[in-house]
Amino acid sequence: MSTVESVTETYATRLERTLPAVRERIAGACEAAGRDPAGVRLVAVSKAHPVEAVDAALAAGLRDLGENRVHELEEKVAARGRDGVTWHMIGHIQSRKARRVIDLADWVHSVDSVKLAERLSAGAREAGAEVAGLVQVNTSGEASKSGFSIEAAIDRIHELTELPGLRIEGLMTMAPFVDDERVLSQAFAGLRSLLERLHGVTDAIGAQLSMGMTNDLEVAIREGSTMVRIGTALFGERPATGSMQ
């Protein structure tokens, strides 16, 4: 067995165990919240894992794949293409890389500034394409996190929805990395409340809420998440070194 085959088998074997467990967590959270599990989209995030993790995910039937870094997304799309895969860019994007993202991603979860939105729009027009975007909102107020403040999002959302080539499908947030369920719930509920307020004044924004990761997906689903971004629970801890670093 070659090294690549060995790595592929390792990821494939892991997903045989982890994917059902993650789906069970999603189903349990939905049942507790009185929701249909079909309303929650699982985005498998292979950040820092090699392309063999993507192969294993595709073999396991996962079709929504996410990356945090543009260069990793570029490498994996180049290796496996876009046919049959919905690629999600979920990390911060430097404005100068926006045009590259248009050629790589179907969804951009991290539209965190007007400047980036304008660059994405310009790139989409140039490419004759359309990309689904989610406005990133910093609901926790942490200085380390990107995104609009809640009030800024309200002020700017109309401007973003008018940009051609960029279809605003909803909102995204990242909760603080803590175990305090009250803090997590407050961050996620704040995003849901914001979307409800926006829907009260415009129909130009979609109904998607991208929130929840490995450590907090149950709380996110309880608060209305329609997309959970899961990496560690599926693929294991990120390698300390490797081809994707």
C-alpha positions in Angstrom: 0.0 0.0 0.0 1.4 3.4 -1.0 1.7 6.3 1.4 -1.2 8.1 -0.3 -3.3 5.0 -0.1 -2.4 4.6 3.6 -3.4 8.2 4.4 -6.6 7.9 2.4 -7.5 4.7 4.2 -6.8 6.5 7.6 -9.2 9.3 6.8 -11.8 6.9 5.3 -11.6 4.7 8.3 -12.0 7.7 10.6 -15.0 9.0 8.8 -16.7 5.6 9.1 -16.8 6.4 12.8 -17.0 10.1 13.0 -19.5 11.0 10.3 -22.3 9.0 11.8 -21.5 10.5 15.2 -21.7 14.0 13.8 -24.9 13.3 12.0 -26.3 11.8 15.2 -25.3 15.0 17.1 -27.1 17.1 14.5 -30.2 15.0 14.5 -30.3 15.0 18.3 -29.9 18.8 18.5 -32.7 19.2 15.9 -35.0 16.8 17.7 -34.4 18.7 20.9 -35.2 22.0 19.1 -38.2 20.6 17.2 -36.5 21.0 13.9 -36.0 18.9 10.8 -32.4 17.7 10.5 -32.7 18.2 6.7 -32.7 22.0 7.5 -29.1 21.9 8.7 -26.4 21.7 6.1 -23.1 20.0 7.2 -20.0 21.7 5.8 -17.0 19.5 6.2 -13.9 21.7 6.9 -10.6 20.1 6.0 -8.4 23.0 7.1 -4.7 21.9 7.3 -5.5 18.3 6.3 -4.2 17.0 3.0 -6.2 16.4 -0.1 -6.7 12.8 0.9 -9.1 14.1 3.5 -11.1 15.6 0.7 -11.0 12.2 -1.1 -12.3 10.4 1.9 -15.1 13.0 2.5 -16.3 12.7 -1.1 -16.2 8.9 -0.9 -18.3 9.2 2.3 -20.9 11.2 0.4 -20.1 14.6 1.7 -20.4 17.3 -1.0 -20.2 20.6 1.0 -16.5 21.1 1.7 -15.0 24.1 3.4 -11.6 25.8 3.7 -10.3 28.6 5.9 -7.4 29.7 3.7 -7.4 30.8 0.1 -4.2 28.9 -0.8 -5.5 25.6 0.6 -8.8 26.1 -1.2 -6.8 26.7 -4.4 -4.7 23.6 -4.0 -7.7 21.3 -3.3 -9.9 22.7 -6.0 -7.0 22.3 -8.4 -6.5 18.7 -7.3 -10.2 17.7 -7.3 -12.1 20.2 -9.3 -15.5 21.8 -8.8 -17.8 19.2 -10.4 -19.9 17.4 -7.9 -18.6 19.5 -5.0 -19.9 22.7 -3.4 -16.8 24.6 -2.1 -17.2 27.0 0.9 -14.7 29.6 1.7 -15.2 30.2 5.4 -12.1 32.1 6.5 -11.0 35.7 6.3 -10.2 36.9 2.7 -7.7 39.6 1.9 -9.4 42.0 -0.6 -6.6 41.4 -3.1 -7.4 37.7 -3.2 -11.1 38.2 -3.8 -10.9 37.6 -7.6 -9.1 34.2 -7.0 -11.9 33.2 -4.6 -14.6 33.7 -7.3 -12.9 31.0 -9.4 -12.8 28.6 -6.5 -15.8 28.9 -4.2 -19.5 28.6 -4.6 -20.2 30.1 -1.1 -18.2 32.8 0.8 -19.1 32.7 4.5 -16.8 35.6 5.4 -18.0 38.7 3.7 -16.7 40.9 6.5 -16.4 44.4 5.0 -17.9 46.6 2.3 -14.5 46.6 0.5 -14.4 42.8 0.3 -18.0 42.7 -0.9 -17.2 45.2 -3.7 -14.1 43.2 -4.7 -16.1 40.0 -4.8 -18.8 41.7 -6.9 -16.2 43.1 -9.3 -14.6 39.7 -9.6 -17.9 37.9 -10.2 -18.8 40.4 -12.9 -15.5 39.9 -14.6 -15.9 36.2 -14.5 -19.5 36.3 -15.6 -20.3 34.4 -12.4 -22.4 34.7 -9.3 -21.3 33.7 -5.8 -23.4 33.1 -2.7 -22.2 35.3 0.2 -22.9 35.4 3.9 -22.3 38.6 5.8 -20.0 37.9 8.7 -21.2 39.6 12.0 -19.1 39.8 15.1 -21.8 39.1 17.6 -19.4 38.5 20.5 -17.7 41.9 20.2 -14.2 40.2 20.4 -11.5 42.3 18.9 -9.8 39.2 17.5 -12.8 38.4 15.3 -13.6 39.9 11.9 -17.0 41.0 10.8 -19.5 43.8 11.1 -20.9 44.9 14.4 -24.6 44.2 14.7 -25.5 47.9 14.1 -23.1 48.3 11.2 -24.6 45.2 9.6 -28.0 46.8 9.8 -26.7 50.0 8.2 -24.8 48.3 5.5 -26.8 45.3 4.4 -28.8 47.2 1.8 -25.6 48.4 0.2 -24.3 44.8 0.0 -27.4 43.3 -1.4 -27.3 45.7 -4.3 -23.9 44.6 -5.5 -24.2 42.5 -8.8 -22.7 39.1 -8.8 -22.8 38.7 -5.1 -26.0 37.1 -3.8 -26.4 37.7 0.0 -27.9 34.4 1.3 -27.8 35.2 5.0 -25.4 35.8 7.9 -22.4 34.1 9.6 -20.8 34.4 13.0 -18.2 32.7 15.2 -19.0 32.4 18.9 -16.3 32.7 21.5 -14.3 29.5 22.1 -15.7 28.8 25.6 -17.7 26.2 27.4 -20.2 28.7 28.8 -23.5 27.8 27.1 -25.0 31.1 28.1 -22.3 33.0 26.2 -22.6 30.7 23.2 -26.3 31.0 23.1 -26.2 34.8 23.4 -23.8 35.0 20.4 -25.9 32.7 18.2 -29.2 34.2 19.3 -27.9 37.6 18.4 -27.3 36.6 14.8 -30.7 35.0 14.5 -32.3 38.1 15.9 -30.4 40.3 13.5 -31.6 38.3 10.5 -35.2 38.5 11.8 -34.8 42.3 12.0 -33.4 42.4 8.5 -36.2 40.3 7.1 -38.6 42.8 8.6 -37.3 45.5 6.3 -36.0 43.7 3.2 -36.5 40.6 1.2 -33.1 40.9 -0.5 -31.3 38.7 2.0 -31.6 35.0 2.3 -32.5 32.9 5.3 -29.2 31.1 5.9 -27.4 31.2 9.3 -23.9 29.8 9.3 -23.0 29.2 12.9 -21.7 26.3 15.0 -18.6 24.3 14.9 -17.4 21.0 16.6 -17.6 22.4 20.1 -20.9 24.3 20.0 -23.0 22.8 17.2 -25.9 21.8 19.5 -26.3 25.3 20.9 -26.1 26.8 17.4 -28.8 24.5 16.0 -31.0 25.3 19.0 -30.6 28.9 18.1 -31.5 28.4 14.4 -28.3 27.5 12.5 -28.9 26.2 9.0 -25.2 25.5 8.3 -22.6 24.0 10.7 -18.9 24.1 9.9 -17.3 20.9 11.2 -13.6 20.0 11.0 -12.1 18.4 14.1 -15.1 16.1 14.8 -14.8 14.7 11.3 -11.2 14.7 10.4 -9.4 14.7 13.8 -7.0 17.2 15.2 -5.1 19.2 12.5 -1.7 17.9 11.7 1.2 19.9 13.2 3.0 19.6 9.9 2.1 18.5 6.5 1.7 19.3 2.9 -1.1 21.8 3.5 0.8 24.0 6.0 
